[in-house]
C-alpha cells in the first residue's frame, strides 16, 4: 500500500542505468564469467530497491479508500453463514 507508482518508474530506470554501468565496468576489465552476471543482477536489484524505497518514503501515501477491494484487510467481509454448506468454501483455519 505504500509504494508509489512514480517510485516504481524511477526504480526501473535506475536499475537499468546501473546495469549498463556495470556492463561497461566489467567490459573494461575483460571479465567474462558467470560471476559477472550475478554481480550485474545484484547491482540492478539494489538500485531498484533503494530508489523505490526512497521515492516511496518521500511521497505521501494514497488514502485507504482507494485500496478497498484490492487489499484484503481493507475489504469488508461477506457473511456466508446463512448459505447452505455446499455453497460455502471450506475453512482451512479459524
SEFIZA-3560 file (N, C-alpha, C; in Angstrom, 3 decimals):
REM SEFIZA-3560
<numar><xx>0.821</xx><yy>-1.189</yy><zz>0.000</zz><atom>N</atom></numar>
<numar><xx>0.000</xx><yy>0.000</yy><zz>0.000</zz><atom>CA</atom></numar>
<numar><xx>0.864</xx><yy>1.251</yy><zz>0.000</zz><atom>C</atom></numar>
<numar><xx>2.108</xx><yy>1.140</yy><zz>0.304</zz><atom>N</atom></numar>
<numar><xx>2.941</xx><yy>2.311</yy><zz>0.483</zz><atom>CA</atom></numar>
<numar><xx>3.722</xx><yy>2.695</yy><zz>-0.767</zz><atom>C</atom></numar>
<numar><xx>4.004</xx><yy>1.770</yy><zz>-1.652</zz><atom>N</atom></numar>
<numar><xx>4.841</xx><yy>2.060</yy><zz>-2.817</zz><atom>CA</atom></numar>
<numar><xx>4.071</xx><yy>2.918</yy><zz>-3.805</zz><atom>C</atom></numar>
<numar><xx>4.677</xx><yy>4.011</yy><zz>-4.230</zz><atom>N</atom></numar>
<numar><xx>4.025</xx><yy>4.892</yy><zz>-5.196</zz><atom>CA</atom></numar>
<numar><xx>4.393</xx><yy>4.475</yy><zz>-6.615</zz><atom>C</atom></numar>
<numar><xx>3.529</xx><yy>4.824</yy><zz>-7.563</zz><atom>N</atom></numar>
<numar><xx>3.779</xx><yy>4.456</yy><zz>-8.952</zz><atom>CA</atom></numar>
<numar><xx>4.998</xx><yy>5.171</yy><zz>-9.503</zz><atom>C</atom></numar>
<numar><xx>5.253</xx><yy>6.400</yy><zz>-9.070</zz><atom>N</atom></numar>
<numar><xx>6.452</xx><yy>7.108</yy><zz>-9.503</zz><atom>CA</atom></numar>
<numar><xx>7.714</xx><yy>6.436</yy><zz>-9.007</zz><atom>C</atom></numar>
<numar><xx>7.644</xx><yy>5.856</yy><zz>-7.824</zz><atom>N</atom></numar>
<numar><xx>8.785</xx><yy>5.152</yy><zz>-7.271</zz><atom>CA</atom></numar>
<numar><xx>9.153</xx><yy>3.942</yy><zz>-8.104</zz><atom>C</atom></numar>
<numar><xx>8.149</xx><yy>3.267</yy><zz>-8.634</zz><atom>N</atom></numar>
<numar><xx>8.413</xx><yy>2.092</yy><zz>-9.459</zz><atom>CA</atom></numar>
<numar><xx>9.078</xx><yy>2.500</yy><zz>-10.773</zz><atom>C</atom></numar>
<numar><xx>8.562</xx><yy>3.566</yy><zz>-11.392</zz><atom>N</atom></numar>
<numar><xx>9.129</xx><yy>4.023</yy><zz>-12.671</zz><atom>CA</atom></numar>
<numar><xx>10.583</xx><yy>4.430</yy><zz>-12.520</zz><atom>C</atom></numar>
<numar><xx>10.871</xx><yy>5.251</yy><zz>-11.524</zz><atom>N</atom></numar>
<numar><xx>12.247</xx><yy>5.709</yy><zz>-11.324</zz><atom>CA</atom></numar>
<numar><xx>13.168</xx><yy>4.560</yy><zz>-10.909</zz><atom>C</atom></numar>
<numar><xx>12.634</xx><yy>3.595</yy><zz>-10.173</zz><atom>N</atom></numar>
<numar><xx>13.445</xx><yy>2.460</yy><zz>-9.744</zz><atom>CA</atom></numar>
<numar><xx>13.856</xx><yy>1.598</yy><zz>-10.929</zz><atom>C</atom></numar>
<numar><xx>12.936</xx><yy>1.372</yy><zz>-11.854</zz><atom>N</atom></numar>
<numar><xx>13.279</xx><yy>0.574</yy><zz>-13.028</zz><atom>CA</atom></numar>
<numar><xx>14.331</xx><yy>1.292</yy><zz>-13.858</zz><atom>C</atom></numar>
<numar><xx>14.192</xx><yy>2.602</yy><zz>-14.014</zz><atom>N</atom></numar>
<numar><xx>15.195</xx><yy>3.361</yy><zz>-14.761</zz><atom>CA</atom></numar>
<numar><xx>16.554</xx><yy>3.329</yy><zz>-14.069</zz><atom>C</atom></numar>
<numar><xx>16.564</xx><yy>3.459</yy><zz>-12.756</zz><atom>N</atom></numar>
<numar><xx>17.828</xx><yy>3.428</yy><zz>-12.019</zz><atom>CA</atom></numar>
<numar><xx>18.474</xx><yy>2.053</yy><zz>-12.098</zz><atom>C</atom></numar>
<numar><xx>17.674</xx><yy>1.001</yy><zz>-12.001</zz><atom>N</atom></numar>
<numar><xx>18.224</xx><yy>-0.342</yy><zz>-12.115</zz><atom>CA</atom></numar>
<numar><xx>18.817</xx><yy>-0.602</yy><zz>-13.488</zz><atom>C</atom></numar>
<numar><xx>18.133</xx><yy>-0.131</yy><zz>-14.528</zz><atom>N</atom></numar>
<numar><xx>18.652</xx><yy>-0.299</yy><zz>-15.888</zz><atom>CA</atom></numar>
<numar><xx>19.942</xx><yy>0.490</yy><zz>-16.074</zz><atom>C</atom></numar>
<numar><xx>19.974</xx><yy>1.728</yy><zz>-15.562</zz><atom>N</atom></numar>
<numar><xx>21.170</xx><yy>2.563</yy><zz>-15.684</zz><atom>CA</atom></numar>
<numar><xx>22.353</xx><yy>1.910</yy><zz>-14.970</zz><atom>C</atom></numar>
<numar><xx>22.141</xx><yy>1.411</yy><zz>-13.771</zz><atom>N</atom></numar>
<numar><xx>23.231</xx><yy>0.779</yy><zz>-13.040</zz><atom>CA</atom></numar>
<numar><xx>23.658</xx><yy>-0.527</yy><zz>-13.708</zz><atom>C</atom></numar>
<numar><xx>22.726</xx><yy>-1.229</yy><zz>-14.339</zz><atom>N</atom></numar>
<numar><xx>23.082</xx><yy>-2.426</yy><zz>-15.093</zz><atom>CA</atom></numar>
<numar><xx>23.995</xx><yy>-2.071</yy><zz>-16.263</zz><atom>C</atom></numar>
<numar><xx>23.677</xx><yy>-0.998</yy><zz>-16.981</zz><atom>N</atom></numar>
<numar><xx>24.507</xx><yy>-0.569</yy><zz>-18.113</zz><atom>CA</atom></numar>
<numar><xx>25.891</xx><yy>-0.142</yy><zz>-17.627</zz><atom>C</atom></numar>
<numar><xx>25.946</xx><yy>0.572</yy><zz>-16.496</zz><atom>N</atom></numar>
<numar><xx>27.238</xx><yy>0.971</yy><zz>-15.933</zz><atom>CA</atom></numar>
<numar><xx>28.052</xx><yy>-0.261</yy><zz>-15.547</zz><atom>C</atom></numar>
<numar><xx>27.403</xx><yy>-1.265</yy><zz>-14.962</zz><atom>N</atom></numar>
<numar><xx>28.112</xx><yy>-2.484</yy><zz>-14.565</zz><atom>CA</atom></numar>
<numar><xx>28.617</xx><yy>-3.244</yy><zz>-15.787</zz><atom>C</atom></numar>
<numar><xx>27.850</xx><yy>-3.259</yy><zz>-16.871</zz><atom>N</atom></numar>
<numar><xx>28.302</xx><yy>-3.918</yy><zz>-18.096</zz><atom>CA</atom></numar>
<numar><xx>29.575</xx><yy>-3.243</yy><zz>-18.608</zz><atom>C</atom></numar>
<numar><xx>29.579</xx><yy>-1.916</yy><zz>-18.623</zz><atom>N</atom></numar>
<numar><xx>30.773</xx><yy>-1.190</yy><zz>-19.057</zz><atom>CA</atom></numar>
<numar><xx>31.958</xx><yy>-1.416</yy><zz>-18.141</zz><atom>C</atom></numar>
<numar><xx>31.718</xx><yy>-1.453</yy><zz>-16.858</zz><atom>N</atom></numar>
<numar><xx>32.799</xx><yy>-1.652</yy><zz>-15.892</zz><atom>CA</atom></numar>
<numar><xx>33.427</xx><yy>-3.028</yy><zz>-16.062</zz><atom>C</atom></numar>
<numar><xx>32.591</xx><yy>-4.053</yy><zz>-16.218</zz><atom>N</atom></numar>
<numar><xx>33.114</xx><yy>-5.403</yy><zz>-16.415</zz><atom>CA</atom></numar>
<numar><xx>33.776</xx><yy>-5.544</yy><zz>-17.778</zz><atom>C</atom></numar>
<numar><xx>33.268</xx><yy>-4.853</yy><zz>-18.794</zz><atom>N</atom></numar>
<numar><xx>33.847</xx><yy>-4.959</yy><zz>-20.138</zz><atom>CA</atom></numar>
<numar><xx>35.250</xx><yy>-4.362</yy><zz>-20.176</zz><atom>C</atom></numar>
<numar><xx>35.480</xx><yy>-3.275</yy><zz>-19.442</zz><atom>N</atom></numar>
<numar><xx>36.824</xx><yy>-2.683</yy><zz>-19.408</zz><atom>CA</atom></numar>
<numar><xx>37.834</xx><yy>-3.611</yy><zz>-18.763</zz><atom>C</atom></numar>
<numar><xx>37.382</xx><yy>-4.414</yy><zz>-17.841</zz><atom>N</atom></numar>
<numar><xx>38.294</xx><yy>-5.325</yy><zz>-17.146</zz><atom>CA</atom></numar>
<numar><xx>38.355</xx><yy>-6.695</yy><zz>-17.813</zz><atom>C</atom></numar>
<numar><xx>37.637</xx><yy>-6.859</yy><zz>-18.897</zz><atom>N</atom></numar>
<numar><xx>37.602</xx><yy>-8.099</yy><zz>-19.665</zz><atom>CA</atom></numar>
<numar><xx>37.229</xx><yy>-9.311</yy><zz>-18.794</zz><atom>C</atom></numar>
<numar><xx>36.251</xx><yy>-9.128</yy><zz>-17.951</zz><atom>N</atom></numar>
<numar><xx>35.748</xx><yy>-10.210</yy><zz>-17.103</zz><atom>CA</atom></numar>
<numar><xx>34.622</xx><yy>-10.908</yy><zz>-17.854</zz><atom>C</atom></numar>
<numar><xx>34.733</xx><yy>-12.207</yy><zz>-18.030</zz><atom>N</atom></numar>
<numar><xx>33.716</xx><yy>-12.954</yy><zz>-18.768</zz><atom>CA</atom></numar>
<numar><xx>33.397</xx><yy>-14.245</yy><zz>-18.012</zz><atom>C</atom></numar>
<numar><xx>32.761</xx><yy>-14.109</yy><zz>-16.893</zz><atom>N</atom></numar>
<numar><xx>32.393</xx><yy>-15.287</yy><zz>-16.109</zz><atom>CA</atom></numar>
<numar><xx>30.925</xx><yy>-15.202</yy><zz>-15.734</zz><atom>C</atom></numar>
<numar><xx>30.437</xx><yy>-16.264</yy><zz>-15.153</zz><atom>N</atom></numar>
<numar><xx>29.055</xx><yy>-16.233</yy><zz>-14.682</zz><atom>CA</atom></numar>
<numar><xx>28.921</xx><yy>-15.340</yy><zz>-13.450</zz><atom>C</atom></numar>
<numar><xx>30.039</xx><yy>-15.085</yy><zz>-12.774</zz><atom>N</atom></numar>
<numar><xx>30.000</xx><yy>-14.158</yy><zz>-11.640</zz><atom>CA</atom></numar>
<numar><xx>29.664</xx><yy>-12.747</yy><zz>-12.100</zz><atom>C</atom></numar>
<numar><xx>30.038</xx><yy>-12.409</yy><zz>-13.317</zz><atom>N</atom></numar>
<numar><xx>29.703</xx><yy>-11.097</yy><zz>-13.868</zz><atom>CA</atom></numar>
<numar><xx>28.184</xx><yy>-10.925</yy><zz>-13.929</zz><atom>C</atom></numar>
<numar><xx>27.476</xx><yy>-11.942</yy><zz>-14.388</zz><atom>N</atom></numar>
<numar><xx>26.016</xx><yy>-11.874</yy><zz>-14.459</zz><atom>CA</atom></numar>
<numar><xx>25.404</xx><yy>-11.716</yy><zz>-13.074</zz><atom>C</atom></numar>
<numar><xx>25.950</xx><yy>-12.430</yy><zz>-12.112</zz><atom>N</atom></numar>
<numar><xx>25.441</xx><yy>-12.337</yy><zz>-10.748</zz><atom>CA</atom></numar>
<numar><xx>25.626</xx><yy>-10.933</yy><zz>-10.195</zz><atom>C</atom></numar>
<numar><xx>26.818</xx><yy>-10.369</yy><zz>-10.369</zz><atom>N</atom></numar>
<numar><xx>27.075</xx><yy>-9.038</yy><zz>-9.830</zz><atom>CA</atom></numar>
<numar><xx>26.245</xx><yy>-7.970</yy><zz>-10.529</zz><atom>C</atom></numar>
<numar><xx>26.037</xx><yy>-8.102</yy><zz>-11.832</zz><atom>N</atom></numar>
<numar><xx>25.199</xx><yy>-7.124</yy><zz>-12.531</zz><atom>CA</atom></numar>
<numar><xx>23.756</xx><yy>-7.202</yy><zz>-12.042</zz><atom>C</atom></numar>
<numar><xx>23.270</xx><yy>-8.406</yy><zz>-11.779</zz><atom>N</atom></numar>
<numar><xx>21.916</xx><yy>-8.561</yy><zz>-11.244</zz><atom>CA</atom></numar>
<numar><xx>21.812</xx><yy>-7.980</yy><zz>-9.835</zz><atom>C</atom></numar>
<numar><xx>22.842</xx><yy>-8.175</yy><zz>-9.031</zz><atom>N</atom></numar>
<numar><xx>22.842</xx><yy>-7.617</yy><zz>-7.670</zz><atom>CA</atom></numar>
<numar><xx>22.842</xx><yy>-6.095</yy><zz>-7.721</zz><atom>C</atom></numar>
<numar><xx>23.657</xx><yy>-5.498</yy><zz>-8.589</zz><atom>N</atom></numar>
<numar><xx>23.690</xx><yy>-4.037</yy><zz>-8.715</zz><atom>CA</atom></numar>
<numar><xx>22.340</xx><yy>-3.489</yy><zz>-9.163</zz><atom>C</atom></numar>
<numar><xx>21.749</xx><yy>-4.107</yy><zz>-10.181</zz><atom>N</atom></numar>
<numar><xx>20.476</xx><yy>-3.626</yy><zz>-10.706</zz><atom>CA</atom></numar>
<numar><xx>19.361</xx><yy>-3.779</yy><zz>-9.670</zz><atom>C</atom></numar>
<numar><xx>19.297</xx><yy>-4.917</yy><zz>-8.977</zz><atom>N</atom></numar>
<numar><xx>18.260</xx><yy>-5.125</yy><zz>-7.969</zz><atom>CA</atom></numar>
<numar><xx>18.423</xx><yy>-4.146</yy><zz>-6.811</zz><atom>C</atom></numar>
<numar><xx>19.659</xx><yy>-3.924</yy><zz>-6.382</zz><atom>N</atom></numar>
<numar><xx>19.902</xx><yy>-2.998</yy><zz>-5.272</zz><atom>CA</atom></numar>
<numar><xx>19.478</xx><yy>-1.584</yy><zz>-5.635</zz><atom>C</atom></numar>
<numar><xx>19.771</xx><yy>-1.162</yy><zz>-6.851</zz><atom>N</atom></numar>
<numar><xx>19.364</xx><yy>0.178</yy><zz>-7.289</zz><atom>CA</atom></numar>
<numar><xx>17.846</xx><yy>0.280</yy><zz>-7.331</zz><atom>C</atom></numar>
<numar><xx>17.171</xx><yy>-0.721</yy><zz>-7.867</zz><atom>N</atom></numar>
<numar><xx>15.700</xx><yy>-0.703</yy><zz>-7.914</zz><atom>CA</atom></numar>
<numar><xx>15.113</xx><yy>-0.632</yy><zz>-6.510</zz><atom>C</atom></numar>
<numar><xx>15.644</xx><yy>-1.438</yy><zz>-5.613</zz><atom>N</atom></numar>
<numar><xx>15.120</xx><yy>-1.477</yy><zz>-4.256</zz><atom>CA</atom></numar>
<numar><xx>15.317</xx><yy>-0.140</yy><zz>-3.538</zz><atom>C</atom></numar>
<numar><xx>16.523</xx><yy>0.413</yy><zz>-3.612</zz><atom>N</atom></numar>
<numar><xx>16.808</xx><yy>1.660</yy><zz>-2.898</zz><atom>CA</atom></numar>
<numar><xx>16.019</xx><yy>2.833</yy><zz>-3.461</zz><atom>C</atom></numar>
<numar><xx>15.920</xx><yy>2.937</yy><zz>-4.773</zz><atom>N</atom></numar>
<numar><xx>15.169</xx><yy>4.052</yy><zz>-5.362</zz><atom>CA</atom></numar>
<numar><xx>13.684</xx><yy>3.919</yy><zz>-5.043</zz><atom>C</atom></numar>
<numar><xx>13.135</xx><yy>2.715</yy><zz>-5.111</zz><atom>N</atom></numar>
<numar><xx>11.733</xx><yy>2.519</yy><zz>-4.746</zz><atom>CA</atom></numar>
<numar><xx>11.493</xx><yy>2.918</yy><zz>-3.301</zz><atom>C</atom></numar>
<numar><xx>12.383</xx><yy>2.521</yy><zz>-2.423</zz><atom>N</atom></numar>
<numar><xx>12.248</xx><yy>2.858</yy><zz>-1.013</zz><atom>CA</atom></numar>
<numar><xx>12.320</xx><yy>4.361</yy><zz>-0.785</zz><atom>C</atom></numar>
<numar><xx>13.294</xx><yy>5.030</yy><zz>-1.381</zz><atom>N</atom></numar>
<numar><xx>13.458</xx><yy>6.464</yy><zz>-1.168</zz><atom>CA</atom></numar>
<numar><xx>12.304</xx><yy>7.275</yy><zz>-1.746</zz><atom>C</atom></numar>
<numar><xx>11.864</xx><yy>6.949</yy><zz>-2.940</zz><atom>N</atom></numar>
<numar><xx>10.761</xx><yy>7.698</yy><zz>-3.543</zz><atom>CA</atom></numar>
<numar><xx>9.466</xx><yy>7.450</yy><zz>-2.791</zz><atom>C</atom></numar>
<numar><xx>9.241</xx><yy>6.222</yy><zz>-2.378</zz><atom>N</atom></numar>
<numar><xx>8.009</xx><yy>5.909</yy><zz>-1.660</zz><atom>CA</atom></numar>
<numar><xx>7.962</xx><yy>6.569</yy><zz>-0.289</zz><atom>C</atom></numar>
<numar><xx>9.095</xx><yy>6.668</yy><zz>0.376</zz><atom>N</atom></numar>
<numar><xx>9.114</xx><yy>7.326</yy><zz>1.684</zz><atom>CA</atom></numar>
<numar><xx>9.021</xx><yy>8.838</yy><zz>1.577</zz><atom>C</atom></numar>
<numar><xx>9.415</xx><yy>9.392</yy><zz>0.445</zz><atom>N</atom></numar>
<numar><xx>9.371</xx><yy>10.852</yy><zz>0.296</zz><atom>CA</atom></numar>
<numar><xx>8.055</xx><yy>11.349</yy><zz>-0.283</zz><atom>C</atom></numar>
<numar><xx>7.164</xx><yy>10.469</yy><zz>-0.715</zz><atom>N</atom></numar>
<numar><xx>5.863</xx><yy>10.885</yy><zz>-1.236</zz><atom>CA</atom></numar>
<numar><xx>4.769</xx><yy>10.512</yy><zz>-0.249</zz><atom>C</atom></numar>
<numar><xx>3.626</xx><yy>11.147</yy><zz>-0.398</zz><atom>N</atom></numar>
<numar><xx>2.505</xx><yy>10.884</yy><zz>0.502</zz><atom>CA</atom></numar>
<numar><xx>1.813</xx><yy>9.586</yy><zz>0.101</zz><atom>C</atom></numar>
<numar><xx>1.390</xx><yy>8.778</yy><zz>1.087</zz><atom>N</atom></numar>
<numar><xx>0.692</xx><yy>7.535</yy><zz>0.748</zz><atom>CA</atom></numar>
<numar><xx>-0.721</xx><yy>7.822</yy><zz>0.246</zz><atom>C</atom></numar>
<numar><xx>-1.260</xx><yy>6.896</yy><zz>-0.522</zz><atom>N</atom></numar>
<numar><xx>-2.622</xx><yy>7.031</yy><zz>-1.008</zz><atom>CA</atom></numar>
<numar><xx>-3.598</xx><yy>6.804</yy><zz>0.132</zz><atom>C</atom></numar>
<numar><xx>-4.774</xx><yy>7.435</yy><zz>0.082</zz><atom>N</atom></numar>
<numar><xx>-5.761</xx><yy>7.190</yy><zz>1.145</zz><atom>CA</atom></numar>
<numar><xx>-6.283</xx><yy>5.758</yy><zz>1.106</zz><atom>C</atom></numar>
<numar><xx>-6.701</xx><yy>5.285</yy><zz>2.253</zz><atom>N</atom></numar>
<numar><xx>-7.155</xx><yy>3.890</yy><zz>2.371</zz><atom>CA</atom></numar>
<numar><xx>-8.405</xx><yy>3.631</yy><zz>1.545</zz><atom>C</atom></numar>
<numar><xx>-9.198</xx><yy>4.648</yy><zz>1.248</zz><atom>N</atom></numar>
<numar><xx>-10.424</xx><yy>4.458</yy><zz>0.465</zz><atom>CA</atom></numar>
<numar><xx>-10.122</xx><yy>3.959</yy><zz>-0.944</zz><atom>C</atom></numar>
<numar><xx>-8.969</xx><yy>4.289</yy><zz>-1.485</zz><atom>N</atom></numar>
<numar><xx>-8.609</xx><yy>3.842</yy><zz>-2.832</zz><atom>CA</atom></numar>
<numar><xx>-8.211</xx><yy>2.365</yy><zz>-2.864</zz><atom>C</atom></numar>
<numar><xx>-7.941</xx><yy>1.768</yy><zz>-1.718</zz><atom>N</atom></numar>
<numar><xx>-7.453</xx><yy>0.394</yy><zz>-1.673</zz><atom>CA</atom></numar>
<numar><xx>-8.546</xx><yy>-0.619</yy><zz>-1.388</zz><atom>C</atom></numar>
<numar><xx>-9.811</xx><yy>-0.167</yy><zz>-1.187</zz><atom>N</atom></numar>
<numar><xx>-10.906</xx><yy>-1.109</yy><zz>-0.918</zz><atom>CA</atom></numar>
<numar><xx>-11.103</xx><yy>-2.020</yy><zz>-2.118</zz><atom>C</atom></numar>
<numar><xx>-11.181</xx><yy>-3.298</yy><zz>-1.871</zz><atom>N</atom></numar>
<numar><xx>-11.330</xx><yy>-4.283</yy><zz>-2.921</zz><atom>CA</atom></numar>
<numar><xx>-10.012</xx><yy>-4.827</yy><zz>-3.431</zz><atom>C</atom></numar>
<numar><xx>-8.910</xx><yy>-4.132</yy><zz>-3.161</zz><atom>N</atom></numar>
<numar><xx>-7.593</xx><yy>-4.588</yy><zz>-3.595</zz><atom>CA</atom></numar>
<numar><xx>-6.784</xx><yy>-5.188</yy><zz>-2.456</zz><atom>C</atom></numar>
<numar><xx>-6.948</xx><yy>-4.650</yy><zz>-1.256</zz><atom>N</atom></numar>
<numar><xx>-6.199</xx><yy>-5.106</yy><zz>-0.085</zz><atom>CA</atom></numar>
<numar><xx>-7.158</xx><yy>-5.881</yy><zz>0.819</zz><atom>C</atom></numar>
<numar><xx>-6.765</xx><yy>-7.075</yy><zz>1.199</zz><atom>N</atom></numar>
<numar><xx>-7.648</xx><yy>-7.958</yy><zz>1.959</zz><atom>CA</atom></numar>
<numar><xx>-8.077</xx><yy>-7.343</yy><zz>3.286</zz><atom>C</atom></numar>
<numar><xx>-7.158</xx><yy>-6.704</yy><zz>3.989</zz><atom>N</atom></numar>
<numar><xx>-7.501</xx><yy>-6.175</yy><zz>5.309</zz><atom>CA</atom></numar>
<numar><xx>-8.449</xx><yy>-4.980</yy><zz>5.243</zz><atom>C</atom></numar>
<numar><xx>-8.551</xx><yy>-4.319</yy><zz>4.100</zz><atom>N</atom></numar>
<numar><xx>-9.449</xx><yy>-3.174</yy><zz>3.964</zz><atom>CA</atom></numar>
<numar><xx>-10.766</xx><yy>-3.528</yy><zz>3.271</zz><atom>C</atom></numar>
<numar><xx>-10.931</xx><yy>-4.750</yy><zz>2.848</zz><atom>N</atom></numar>
<numar><xx>-12.141</xx><yy>-5.183</yy><zz>2.162</zz><atom>CA</atom></numar>
<numar><xx>-13.134</xx><yy>-5.731</yy><zz>3.174</zz><atom>C</atom></numar>
<numar><xx>-14.397</xx><yy>-5.293</yy><zz>3.108</zz><atom>N</atom></numar>
<numar><xx>-15.386</xx><yy>-5.820</yy><zz>4.050</zz><atom>CA</atom></numar>
<numar><xx>-15.632</xx><yy>-7.311</yy><zz>3.811</zz><atom>C</atom></numar>
<numar><xx>-15.832</xx><yy>-8.040</yy><zz>4.890</zz><atom>N</atom></numar>
<numar><xx>-16.053</xx><yy>-9.481</yy><zz>4.812</zz><atom>CA</atom></numar>
<numar><xx>-17.513</xx><yy>-9.766</yy><zz>4.450</zz><atom>C</atom></numar>
<numar><xx>-17.709</xx><yy>-10.794</yy><zz>3.664</zz><atom>N</atom></numar>
<numar><xx>-19.050</xx><yy>-11.227</yy><zz>3.290</zz><atom>CA</atom></numar>
<numar><xx>-19.461</xx><yy>-12.334</yy><zz>4.249</zz><atom>C</atom></numar>
<numar><xx>-20.580</xx><yy>-12.126</yy><zz>4.913</zz><atom>N</atom></numar>
<numar><xx>-21.062</xx><yy>-13.138</yy><zz>5.850</zz><atom>CA</atom></numar>
<numar><xx>-21.798</xx><yy>-14.216</yy><zz>5.066</zz><atom>C</atom></numar>
<numar><xx>-21.257</xx><yy>-15.418</yy><zz>5.072</zz><atom>N</atom></numar>
<numar><xx>-21.877</xx><yy>-16.504</yy><zz>4.329</zz><atom>CA</atom></numar>
<numar><xx>-22.409</xx><yy>-17.603</yy><zz>5.250</zz><atom>C</atom></numar>
<numar><xx>-22.667</xx><yy>-17.257</yy><zz>6.486</zz><atom>N</atom></numar>
<numar><xx>-23.114</xx><yy>-18.269</yy><zz>7.436</zz><atom>CA</atom></numar>
<numar><xx>-24.553</xx><yy>-18.709</yy><zz>7.164</zz><atom>C</atom></numar>
<numar><xx>-25.334</xx><yy>-17.939</yy><zz>6.427</zz><atom>N</atom></numar>
<numar><xx>-26.711</xx><yy>-18.296</yy><zz>6.131</zz><atom>CA</atom></numar>
<numar><xx>-26.832</xx><yy>-19.183</yy><zz>4.897</zz><atom>C</atom></numar>
<numar><xx>-25.744</xx><yy>-19.334</yy><zz>4.144</zz><atom>N</atom></numar>
<numar><xx>-25.756</xx><yy>-20.162</yy><zz>2.938</zz><atom>CA</atom></numar>
<numar><xx>-25.709</xx><yy>-21.642</yy><zz>3.315</zz><atom>C</atom></numar>
<numar><xx>-26.240</xx><yy>-22.509</yy><zz>2.465</zz><atom>N</atom></numar>
<numar><xx>-26.103</xx><yy>-23.950</yy><zz>2.723</zz><atom>CA</atom></numar>
<numar><xx>-24.642</xx><yy>-24.381</yy><zz>2.673</zz><atom>C</atom></numar>
<numar><xx>-24.329</xx><yy>-25.507</yy><zz>3.256</zz><atom>N</atom></numar>
<numar><xx>-22.943</xx><yy>-25.938</yy><zz>3.395</zz><atom>CA</atom></numar>
<numar><xx>-22.271</xx><yy>-26.157</yy><zz>2.047</zz><atom>C</atom></numar>
<numar><xx>-23.004</xx><yy>-26.552</yy><zz>1.017</zz><atom>N</atom></numar>
<numar><xx>-22.381</xx><yy>-26.835</yy><zz>-0.267</zz><atom>CA</atom></numar>
<numar><xx>-22.110</xx><yy>-25.574</yy><zz>-1.089</zz><atom>C</atom></numar>
<numar><xx>-22.575</xx><yy>-24.426</yy><zz>-0.643</zz><atom>N</atom></numar>
<numar><xx>-22.279</xx><yy>-23.162</yy><zz>-1.335</zz><atom>CA</atom></numar>
<numar><xx>-21.206</xx><yy>-22.347</yy><zz>-0.636</zz><atom>C</atom></numar>
<numar><xx>-20.784</xx><yy>-22.807</yy><zz>0.525</zz><atom>N</atom></numar>
<numar><xx>-19.728</xx><yy>-22.114</yy><zz>1.260</zz><atom>CA</atom></numar>
<numar><xx>-18.383</xx><yy>-22.760</yy><zz>0.986</zz><atom>C</atom></numar>
<numar><xx>-17.316</xx><yy>-21.963</yy><zz>0.824</zz><atom>N</atom></numar>
<numar><xx>-15.993</xx><yy>-22.567</yy><zz>0.666</zz><atom>CA</atom></numar>
<numar><xx>-15.531</xx><yy>-23.173</yy><zz>1.998</zz><atom>C</atom></numar>
<numar><xx>-14.735</xx><yy>-24.229</yy><zz>1.939</zz><atom>N</atom></numar>
<numar><xx>-14.264</xx><yy>-24.846</yy><zz>3.191</zz><atom>CA</atom></numar>
<numar><xx>-13.311</xx><yy>-23.936</yy><zz>3.937</zz><atom>C</atom></numar>
<numar><xx>-13.364</xx><yy>-23.994</yy><zz>5.247</zz><atom>N</atom></numar>
<numar><xx>-12.451</xx><yy>-23.196</yy><zz>6.068</zz><atom>CA</atom></numar>
<numar><xx>-11.212</xx><yy>-24.027</yy><zz>6.368</zz><atom>C</atom></numar>
<numar><xx>-10.067</xx><yy>-23.433</yy><zz>6.116</zz><atom>N</atom></numar>
<numar><xx>-8.805</xx><yy>-24.123</yy><zz>6.387</zz><atom>CA</atom></numar>
<numar><xx>-8.233</xx><yy>-23.730</yy><zz>7.743</zz><atom>C</atom></numar>
<numar><xx>-8.692</xx><yy>-22.640</yy><zz>8.312</zz><atom>N</atom></numar>
<numar><xx>-8.238</xx><yy>-22.168</yy><zz>9.620</zz><atom>CA</atom></numar>
<numar><xx>-9.366</xx><yy>-21.392</yy><zz>10.259</zz><atom>C</atom></numar>
<numar><xx>-9.225</xx><yy>-21.116</yy><zz>11.541</zz><atom>N</atom></numar>
<numar><xx>-10.258</xx><yy>-20.361</yy><zz>12.250</zz><atom>CA</atom></numar>
<numar><xx>-9.915</xx><yy>-18.933</yy><zz>12.409</zz><atom>C</atom></numar>
//
